[in-house]
């Protein structure tokens, strides 16, 4: 699963590095990277799979809710709250003092403290450096309700609820097609989480797992074909074309669901996929993916601004070399910041999870 996380965070990094793409290299070579926004959907699918598996396995435990929510808090909140505090209490006042971002204020911060940071961008307010936290809010809002669903619905019936979640999200996006908020708000994006939840229920049911395994290649082929057709019609893999923002999101979710299912079912084997997902580089990026995600937008913006300043007046070849170096530096700096975060904060908080183990 760390290998899958590694793929997800690399997709997101490559997508957000668009501003730094080398100017002398034809843009057509970078078009596939513009689908990197779907790395967030892969995170959603993987999260739904792992969280639902935990909830199913612990639904008979007497501390079912407290164990789940406290362990979730220890994983997400310390770094998230530190980043939000650093932005609104330190970076923003300093920027205002020096005359930067004069049109911006701290009015949006309440949304971040309440884990509703997907609301401002849904209605046109973009908060720099931490605006990408919207995806974390989508997950946390979903998990405020999902544990109750898993507890109340028998595992044998949960698969139908998961299918309902996926179809409901798709139906909502179709109903509100061309609305900007469908990309950000939880009810419209919960199909990726629902697919992950669906995979978690399938792998725990021999009948369904056998059925999926026998049709897996056809499922993947059908979803990839639809996605390629959508990209051809839109002439871009970006997420805001009406076909992409409706059925396209669901096709990405189902494709990534197949990846997670394959990764789980082939774990420990000598298959090509399992071997690649066990590669040290992917697993390392996966291990530190959360902090990389938190830090990468600020680092990307800061280094790209430096690149733009240095590039002025330079020949095209020099600008291209500088852009490539900027991309490498961004990935390296994001990884380094994540390692520091892991050593000083995350690993220490995760060690506290032992006090909130599920007890039957």
C-alpha positions in Angstrom: 0.0 0.0 0.0 2.9 2.4 0.5 3.8 1.8 -3.1 0.3 2.8 -4.1 0.6 5.9 -2.0 3.9 6.7 -3.7 2.1 6.6 -7.1 -0.6 9.0 -5.8 1.8 11.6 -4.3 4.0 11.5 -7.4 0.9 12.2 -9.6 0.0 15.2 -7.5 3.5 16.5 -7.5 3.9 16.3 -11.3 0.5 18.0 -11.8 1.4 20.9 -9.5 4.8 21.3 -11.2 3.0 22.5 -14.3 4.1 26.0 -13.7 7.8 24.9 -13.9 7.6 22.8 -17.0 10.7 23.6 -19.2 9.7 26.2 -21.8 11.9 24.9 -24.7 10.3 21.4 -24.5 7.0 21.0 -26.5 4.0 21.1 -24.2 2.6 17.9 -25.8 5.2 15.9 -23.9 3.7 17.2 -20.6 0.0 16.7 -21.5 -0.2 13.2 -19.8 1.1 14.8 -16.6 -1.9 17.1 -16.5 -4.0 14.1 -15.4 -2.0 14.1 -12.2 -4.9 15.8 -10.4 -6.4 12.3 -10.3 -3.7 11.4 -7.7 -6.1 12.9 -5.2 -8.7 10.4 -6.3 -6.2 7.6 -5.8 -5.7 8.8 -2.3 -9.4 8.8 -1.8 -9.8 5.2 -3.0 -6.9 4.0 -0.9 -8.1 5.8 2.1 -11.6 4.4 1.7 -10.2 0.9 1.3 -7.9 1.0 4.4 -10.4 2.9 6.7 -13.3 0.6 5.8 -11.2 -2.5 6.3 -10.3 -1.2 9.8 -14.0 -0.4 10.6 -15.3 -3.8 9.4 -12.6 -5.6 11.4 -13.3 -3.7 14.6 -17.1 -3.2 14.4 -17.6 -5.7 17.3 -15.1 -3.8 19.6 -16.5 -2.0 22.6 -14.3 1.1 21.9 -15.1 1.1 18.2 -15.7 4.9 17.8 -13.1 6.2 20.3 -10.4 3.9 18.8 -11.2 4.9 15.3 -11.5 8.7 15.8 -8.5 9.1 18.2 -6.2 7.1 15.8 -7.5 9.2 12.9 -6.8 12.4 14.9 -3.3 11.3 15.7 -2.6 10.7 12.1 -4.1 13.8 10.5 -4.5 16.6 13.0 -1.0 17.4 14.4 0.7 18.3 11.1 -2.5 19.8 9.7 -3.2 22.1 12.6 0.5 23.1 12.7 0.4 24.0 9.0 -2.8 26.0 9.4 -1.5 27.9 12.4 1.8 28.6 10.7 0.0 30.1 7.7 -2.6 32.2 9.4 -0.7 33.2 12.6 2.8 33.6 11.2 3.1 33.7 7.4 0.1 35.8 6.6 0.8 38.6 9.2 4.4 38.7 8.1 3.4 39.0 4.4 0.9 41.8 5.3 3.6 43.6 7.3 5.9 43.6 4.2 3.1 44.6 1.8 2.6 41.2 0.2 -0.9 39.8 -0.6 -2.5 43.2 0.2 -5.9 41.9 -1.0 -5.9 38.9 1.2 -6.9 38.6 4.9 -7.6 35.9 7.4 -11.3 35.7 6.8 -11.1 32.2 5.4 -9.3 30.7 8.3 -12.4 29.6 10.2 -13.1 27.1 7.3 -9.6 25.5 7.9 -9.9 25.2 11.6 -13.3 23.5 11.2 -12.0 21.1 8.5 -14.3 22.8 5.9 -11.5 24.1 3.7 -13.2 22.6 0.6 -15.9 25.3 0.9 -14.0 28.4 -0.1 -12.5 27.1 -3.3 -15.9 25.6 -4.2 -17.3 29.1 -4.4 -14.3 30.9 -5.9 -12.1 31.8 -3.0 -8.6 30.4 -3.4 -6.3 30.5 -0.4 -2.6 30.4 -1.5 -0.2 27.8 -0.2 -2.8 25.7 1.7 -5.7 25.7 -0.7 -5.0 22.1 -1.6 -6.1 21.1 2.0 -9.7 20.8 0.5 -9.0 17.1 -0.2 -8.2 16.5 3.4 -11.5 18.1 4.4 -13.4 15.9 1.9 -11.9 12.8 3.6 -12.6 14.0 7.2 -16.2 15.0 6.4 -16.8 11.6 4.9 -15.4 9.8 7.9 -17.6 11.8 10.3 -20.5 9.7 9.0 -19.0 6.5 7.5 -18.2 4.7 10.8 -21.9 4.9 11.8 -22.8 3.3 8.4 -20.4 0.4 8.8 -21.6 -0.2 12.3 -25.3 -0.2 11.4 -25.1 -2.1 8.1 -24.2 -5.8 8.1 -21.0 -6.5 6.2 -22.9 -8.7 3.7 -25.1 -5.7 2.9 -22.4 -3.0 3.0 -21.4 -3.7 -0.6 -24.8 -2.3 -1.8 -24.4 0.8 0.3 -21.0 1.4 -1.2 -22.4 1.1 -4.7 -25.1 3.5 -3.7 -22.5 6.0 -2.6 -20.7 5.8 -5.9 -23.9 6.2 -7.9 -25.2 9.0 -5.8 -22.0 11.1 -6.3 -22.2 10.5 -10.1 -25.9 11.4 -10.2 -25.2 14.6 -8.2 -22.4 15.7 -10.6 -24.6 15.0 -13.6 -27.4 17.1 -12.0 -25.0 20.0 -11.3 -22.8 19.7 -14.4 -20.8 22.8 -15.2 -20.9 24.0 -11.6 -17.5 24.7 -10.2 -18.3 23.3 -6.8 -18.6 19.7 -8.0 -14.8 19.4 -7.9 -14.5 20.3 -4.2 -17.6 19.4 -2.2 -17.8 16.0 -0.5 -21.1 14.8 -1.8 -19.9 15.2 -5.4 -16.5 13.6 -4.8 -17.4 10.7 -2.5 -17.5 8.1 -5.3 -13.7 7.7 -5.1 -14.0 7.1 -1.4 -17.0 4.8 -2.0 -15.0 2.8 -4.5 -12.3 2.3 -1.9 -14.9 1.2 0.6 -16.4 -1.1 -2.0 -13.0 -2.8 -2.6 -12.6 -3.3 1.2 -15.9 -5.2 1.3 -15.2 -7.2 -1.9 -11.9 -8.6 -0.6 -13.7 -9.9 2.5 -16.3 -11.7 0.4 -15.0 -14.8 -1.5 -17.9 -14.8 -4.0 -17.6 -11.1 -4.9 -13.8 -11.3 -4.9 -13.8 -14.2 -7.4 -16.3 -12.4 -9.6 -14.1 -9.2 -9.7 -11.0 -11.2 -10.3 -12.4 -12.9 -13.3 -13.6 -9.7 -14.9 -10.8 -7.4 -13.7 -9.0 -6.9 -17.0 -12.3 -6.0 -18.7 -13.2 -3.5 -16.0 -9.9 -1.8 -16.3 -10.0 -1.8 -20.1 -13.5 -0.3 -20.2 -12.6 2.5 -17.8 -9.4 3.3 -19.6 -11.2 3.4 -22.9 -13.8 5.8 -21.6 -11.2 8.0 -20.1 -9.2 8.2 -23.3 -12.4 9.0 -25.2 -13.2 11.8 -22.8 -9.6 13.2 -23.0 -9.8 13.1 -26.8 -13.1 15.0 -26.9 -11.9 17.6 -24.4 -8.4 17.7 -26.0 -7.1 17.7 -22.4 -6.9 15.5 -19.3 -7.9 18.4 -17.1 -10.7 17.9 -14.6 -13.3 20.5 -15.5 -14.6 19.4 -18.9 -18.3 18.3 -18.4 -17.7 14.7 -19.4 -14.6 14.4 -17.2 -16.3 16.1 -14.2 -19.2 13.6 -14.4 -18.4 10.1 -15.6 -14.6 10.8 -15.9 -14.2 11.1 -12.1 -16.0 7.8 -11.6 -13.9 6.0 -14.2 -10.7 7.2 -12.6 -12.1 6.0 -9.2 -12.9 2.6 -10.6 -9.6 2.3 -12.4 -7.8 3.2 -9.2 -10.0 0.8 -7.3 -8.8 -2.0 -9.6 -5.2 -0.9 -8.8 -5.8 -1.1 -5.1 -7.6 -4.5 -5.4 -4.7 -5.9 -7.5 -2.1 -4.5 -5.1 -3.9 -6.1 -2.1 -4.6 -9.5 -3.8 -1.0 -9.7 -5.2 0.8 -8.6 -2.1 3.8 -10.7 -1.4 3.8 -12.3 -4.9 6.4 -12.2 -7.6 4.0 -10.6 -10.1 5.1 -7.6 -12.1 2.7 -5.2 -10.3 3.7 -6.4 -6.8 7.3 -6.2 -7.6 7.0 -2.6 -8.9 4.9 -1.5 -5.9 7.6 -2.9 -3.6 10.3 -0.7 -5.1 12.1 1.2 -2.4 11.6 4.6 -4.1 7.8 4.2 -4.4 7.5 2.9 -0.8 9.6 5.7 0.5 7.5 8.4 -1.2 4.4 6.6 0.0 5.6 6.5 3.6 6.1 10.3 3.7 3.2 11.1 1.3 1.0 12.9 3.8 3.7 15.5 4.8 4.8 15.8 1.2 1.2 16.6 0.3 0.9 19.2 3.1 4.2 21.0 2.2 4.5 20.6 -1.6 2.2 23.5 -2.7 4.0 26.1 -0.7 7.4 24.8 -1.8 6.4 24.6 -5.4 5.1 28.2 -5.4 8.1 29.6 -3.6 10.7 27.9 -5.8 8.8 28.8 -8.9 8.7 32.5 -8.0 12.5 32.3 -7.5 12.9 30.6 -10.9 10.9 33.3 -12.6 13.0 36.1 -11.1 16.3 34.4 -12.1 15.0 33.5 -15.6 14.4 37.0 -16.7 16.8 37.9 -19.5 18.3 34.4 -19.8 18.4 32.6 -23.1 15.8 29.9 -23.7 18.2 27.0 -23.1 19.3 28.4 -19.8 15.6 28.9 -18.8 14.9 25.3 -19.7 17.8 24.0 -17.6 16.7 26.2 -14.7 13.1 24.9 -15.0 14.3 21.3 -14.8 16.5 22.1 -11.8 13.5 23.8 -10.2 11.3 20.8 -10.6 14.0 18.5 -9.1 14.6 20.9 -6.3 10.8 21.1 -5.6 10.5 17.3 -5.3 13.7 17.1 -3.2 12.7 19.9 -0.9 9.2 18.5 -0.4 10.7 15.1 0.5 13.2 16.6 2.8 10.5 18.6 4.6 8.4 15.5 5.0 11.3 13.6 6.5 11.9 16.3 9.1 8.1 16.3 9.8 8.1 12.6 10.3 11.1 12.6 12.6 10.1 15.5 14.8 6.3 15.3 14.8 4.4 12.5 13.0 6.3 9.4 14.2 5.9 10.7 17.8 2.2 11.2 17.4 1.7 7.9 15.7 3.4 6.2 18.6 0.5 7.2 20.8 -1.9 5.1 18.7 -1.0 2.1 20.9 -3.1 3.7 23.7 -6.2 3.6 21.5 -6.1 0.1 20.1 -9.4 -1.6 19.4 -10.5 -3.8 22.3 -13.1 -6.6 22.0 
